Structure formats: C-alpha cells, structure tokens
Amino acid sequence: MLKNYKVLKGTASALALDDDNDPHIEIRIEANGISYRIALNVRSKESPHDLLYANIVDFKHPALTEALEELPMGLTDIRKDRPELAIDYVRGGLIEREDMNVAPFQLSGPKNDLRDFIEPIVQEGIADSDVHFYAFGEAWGPENNKPDQYFHFEPGNGIHDIHMNQGDGGSFKATNGPNQDGALLVHFNDTDEWAAIFLCFQSQNWNTDAATGHPVSDGRGGQGRGEGTRRPQPIVASSLRIIAALINPVNGAGGTEAETVTIINRSDMSASLDGWKLEDENGRTQTLSGTLAAGELRTIALDAGSGGPQLANRGGDIILRNADGAVADRVGYGKSETANEGWTTTSDWRSGWLPEKRSRWRER
C-alpha cells in the first residue's frame, strides 16, 4: 500500500523530460509559495514497456471536481482528511480498461505518443495561472538540504506514482491497494472545463481483491474487469482491431448471406492469428489462422453454416478474442447501421473507438 496517498493542487511553472531507463515527464508545480515536482511515468521498467492511457477531454464527474475546486492549494492527505476523494480504477467508475489505449513514450509524428498528449496542456498551464493541476499519487518530502533533481528548488518534494496502484505482481506488489490510484486532472477555470489523464501498466491486472488490491489470480496482466465496473468483459491491449463489418449483405443463391468482418494489424510487426477467434453476442465462434503483416487488413468471411458467428440486423456485438481467450476488441452496432443492404459498416460506428475520439487535448 502507498504510504502517503495525497492530492496536490497547484499551477504549473516548468516542464522537464528525463531520458533514463525509467523516463518520466517532470512538471514543476507552485502552491502557496512552495514548489513541488510531479513525475508522470511514460514508460514501464517491465515488459511490455508502453503504458496504457486515457486522455479524457471534457471530463465530467461533479462530485469529484466540485470537491477538488474547494481544496486549498498544496497537498491534501486523502486517507487522513478526505477519503471520499480516493480514486479506484477498478471500482470507482471513473475509467475502465477498455477506455484505455496503448501509447509509447516517444515516436516521430504528431499526436501518437504520451509526450504529444501531455506536453501541450502543461505548456498551456505554464502560460496561464488560471489552469489548475490536481495530481493524485504518492507524496515524498520535504527533503531538507536536498535540492530537487530537475528544477533545483529546495526542499525537494512532490508526487509520483500517478498511475494505477493495484493489480501488480512481483517486486511492485507491496504498493498494491484499493482506493489509492493516481491520476492527473486539469481545471481550466476560465471556461470551467476539466480534462483528465489516467495511466496504468499493461502488466497490471484489473481483477483485484477489494481489501488488498492484489490480483485475484496470478495470471497474466490485463485480465479481468473487477467488481463495480460497468462492463463485465475483460479487455487486453492488442494491436489487432475490428474496423469494419458487412452485417446486412445482399442475399445470395438460396437466401445465403455472405457476412464479413474486417480486422487490421495496427502495429509495425507481423501478428499471428493462430488460435484467435471471432465471436458474436450469442457465443458462436470462428477460429482464425495465418499471419497479418504490419498494417495489413484482412476481411474474414463468417461461416454461419458451420456454427460460426452471425450478425443480427437488429444490432449486436462482434468480439475478437486472442489465443488465450481474452477479449482483444469488442464493438457494438445498432439497427440503424444495417439499414443499407450490401453496405459495409466502417469504423465510425465503433463504440470501442470512442475513447480515441475524445482523447485529444483540446486546441486553445
């Protein structure tokens, strides 16, 4: 369990990036004449190294945000003084694993890594003191006679572990606990808008014990939804996604319907399909095989005659399971998306892509 679970409220004054084996985005925060540093993880020490993130624009949770506005500048001890402010990814309803996407620390190109999402909002905050930052995590300091490592103010103190803090195994298991997850919330006071960024590691398991925060089982990370969340299906980070489906094809000879599902390999490496399955909402499955090259699309004809998936015109779900049986992607569609007979329904109907559509820091 974390020793000093707190929230820091303040304004941003500087930004730094470290380039060691455990990189963070370092943000200097000012509050009532005291300087702090918040350290945002942007890469995991353990494989897989890329983090999961959700970057939510127009974040709405009045019970939380109204309480945060009332806080004084500086550190607030959540466990001791304000336990109702505690964040729990698994049980709290603020975020779900399927709302999160894999993002590397740094890639060439625009809006494709964590730095591209985080740096602009920090720079905006540096230029505008009406932007308030709220960092949830583990507090350290004050470290008297020890200047801060990056910004050199004294005494050194701040917040780290600004990410999910449960579901870990191995050497990180000791810090597991419920109601102690980290997050970064940002309030734009001029427009009364909020943004929120949630981070976790792909190795963390979302099916955790309500008393200890430990994984319920020792299985691979990422599995399980945990009690208290809205969706029961486990979701694992995956480079393979469903991007289109022919749900209502023109009838062929004998009234047969040639339904299809199209998937893409979004990564820069080939991916094996052996043992993967497509499944409909009624549990009918079709096993896949072969390999998808980097960036390759594949349209798969559904074999309903052999007991495979069937796409109901009234609406339903299409599920992609990996070789371990975990859900790699799940999309839903309604009756309106099937109205045009013979038309392929494409990615704009994907409920699974909604977080990506909203997960861009606003342009100001």
C-alpha positions, -999 to 999 in steps of 0.1 A, spaced: 0 0 0 11 35 -7 24 53 25 14 89 17 -16 89 -7 -23 126 -14 -35 150 -40 -15 181 -49 -33 212 -62 -13 240 -79 -2 258 -110 25 247 -135 57 267 -138 81 244 -157 85 212 -177 114 188 -180 119 154 -196 143 127 -183 158 103 -207 170 75 -184 158 38 -184 127 49 -164 115 80 -182 91 105 -167 76 138 -177 86 161 -148 63 191 -141 71 218 -116 40 229 -96 36 260 -74 13 262 -45 12 289 -18 49 298 -23 61 262 -22 75 243 -52 67 207 -59 75 183 -87 51 157 -101 66 128 -120 45 112 -147 56 77 -158 57 74 -195 74 40 -199 74 9 -178 105 -8 -165 89 -41 -172 78 -56 -205 55 -46 -222 71 -12 -218 44 10 -234 18 23 -210 -20 23 -213 -36 58 -211 -69 75 -213 -68 112 -220 -104 125 -215 -114 159 -227 -145 175 -211 -142 152 -181 -174 153 -160 -177 140 -125 -193 168 -105 -190 151 -71 -152 149 -76 -145 181 -94 -166 203 -72 -148 189 -42 -114 194 -58 -122 231 -65 -128 237 -28 -94 223 -18 -67 247 -7 -36 250 -28 -9 224 -18 -11 189 -5 -42 172 9 -39 139 27 -66 118 12 -65 89 36 -64 110 67 -86 140 58 -105 134 26 -111 97 20 -140 105 -3 -116 118 -29 -98 85 -33 -96 72 -69 -100 35 -77 -98 25 -113 -114 -9 -108 -143 1 -86 -148 38 -89 -165 41 -123 -142 70 -135 -123 48 -160 -123 14 -175 -96 -6 -191 -114 -7 -225 -114 31 -223 -76 30 -225 -52 27 -254 -15 18 -257 8 47 -262 45 47 -265 67 73 -247 80 89 -278 75 84 -316 81 105 -346 50 121 -360 21 141 -344 -3 130 -316 10 95 -314 28 92 -281 24 103 -244 46 134 -248 23 147 -276 -7 145 -253 8 157 -220 33 185 -230 8 209 -247 -15 210 -217 15 216 -193 28 244 -216 -7 260 -216 -7 258 -178 27 275 -176 14 303 -196 -19 307 -177 -21 306 -139 -59 300 -142 -52 264 -152 -50 243 -120 -34 209 -119 -45 181 -95 -20 152 -91 -31 121 -73 -4 97 -61 23 91 -35 38 121 -19 75 124 -10 95 150 10 101 176 22 138 167 16 156 194 36 191 204 23 185 184 -9 176 204 -40 151 189 -64 169 168 -90 154 185 -120 143 220 -110 168 226 -82 143 242 -57 147 234 -21 134 215 -2 127 188 -27 92 173 -26 64 162 -48 41 135 -61 48 103 -81 30 70 -87 5 90 -107 -10 58 -122 -30 28 -112 -16 14 -80 -32 -21 -77 -31 -53 -96 7 -55 -96 28 -87 -91 64 -93 -83 86 -65 -69 57 -39 -72 32 -60 -53 40 -43 -20 24 -10 -31 -9 -26 -42 -41 -13 -25 -77 -3 -33 -87 34 -33 -53 48 -40 -49 51 -77 -31 80 -93 -44 104 -120 -38 139 -133 -68 162 -135 -67 197 -150 -92 225 -145 -95 254 -170 -111 279 -147 -118 305 -174 -142 281 -192 -149 257 -162 -138 227 -183 -119 197 -169 -96 172 -186 -83 140 -170 -54 117 -178 -53 81 -164 -23 59 -167 -16 22 -160 8 -5 -170 -1 -33 -193 12 -58 -168 -13 -47 -142 -43 -69 -136 -77 -53 -133 -93 -82 -114 -82 -73 -79 -90 -81 -43 -112 -53 -28 -93 -54 5 -57 -58 -7 -56 -46 -43 -36 -77 -52 -45 -96 -84 -72 -122 -77 -51 -147 -96 -15 -149 -107 -25 -150 -144 -11 -126 -170 -17 -89 -165 -46 -71 -181 -73 -97 -175 -104 -92 -156 -128 -62 -151 -131 -63 -113 -163 -58 -94 -181 -25 -96 -173 -16 -132 -200 -12 -159 -187 -38 -184 -181 -74 -175 -158 -84 -204 -120 -85 -199 -101 -64 -224 -64 -68 -232 -41 -44 -250 -39 -56 -286 -25 -44 -320 -54 -62 -337 -87 -43 -340 -121 -47 -358 -125 -19 -382 -155 -29 -404 -182 -55 -410 -207 -64 -437 -237 -70 -415 -265 -70 -439 -252 -83 -473 -274 -88 -504 -289 -123 -503 -271 -148 -525 -284 -180 -540 -308 -199 -517 -310 -169 -494 -275 -172 -481 -258 -141 -466 -221 -136 -470 -213 -117 -438 -178 -105 -432 -157 -88 -405 -125 -68 -414 -96 -66 -389 -64 -46 -390 -29 -51 -375 -21 -16 -362 14 -24 -351 47 -23 -370 53 -60 -367 35 -91 -381 10 -107 -359 -1 -143 -358 -39 -151 -359 -35 -187 -350 -59 -196 -322 -77 -162 -324 -115 -162 -327 -143 -141 -338 -174 -144 -317 -210 -130 -318 -230 -119 -288 -246 -154 -285 -212 -171 -281 -209 -186 -316 -172 -186 -326 -150 -190 -356 -113 -198 -352 -88 -178 -373 -54 -187 -386 -25 -172 -406 -5 -140 -401 -12 -104 -406 17 -82 -418 23 -48 -402 -6 -25 -412 -24 -53 -431 -62 -55 -433 -80 -88 -437 -116 -94 -444 -129 -127 -430 -159 -144 -444 -181 -157 -415 -191 -193 -417 -225 -194 -401 -232 -228 -418 -206 -244 -396 -219 -228 -364 -198 -196 -367 -208 -161 -358 -240 -145 -372 -245 -107 -373 -281 -98 -364 -296 -69 -384 -314 -57 -353 -280 -49 -337 -254 -68 -316 -218 -72 -307 -188 -85 -325 -159 -98 -303 -123 -106 -312 -106 -130 -288 -69 -136 -286 -52 -171 -284 -56 -170 -246 -93 -164 -249 -92 -128 -236 -111 -101 -254 -88 -81 -276 -116 -60 -291 -153 -57 -289 -176 -35 -309 -213 -29 -308 -237 -18 -336 -274 -8 -338 -302 -14 -363 -295 19 -380 -260 8 -390 -275 -21 -410 -302 -2 -430 -283 -1 -463 -283 -36 -476 -250 -46 -491 -231 -18 -475 -200 -24 -453 -203 -6 -419 -170 11 -411 -151 24 -381 -173 54 -373 -198 31 -356 -172 16 -333 -181 21 -296 -146 8 -290 -131 38 -306 -150 64 -286 -121 70 -262 -98 77 -290 -122 102 -305 -124 121 -272 -88 115 -261 -72 145 -276 -61 176 -256 -82 204 -267 -68 231 -290 -70 266 -274 
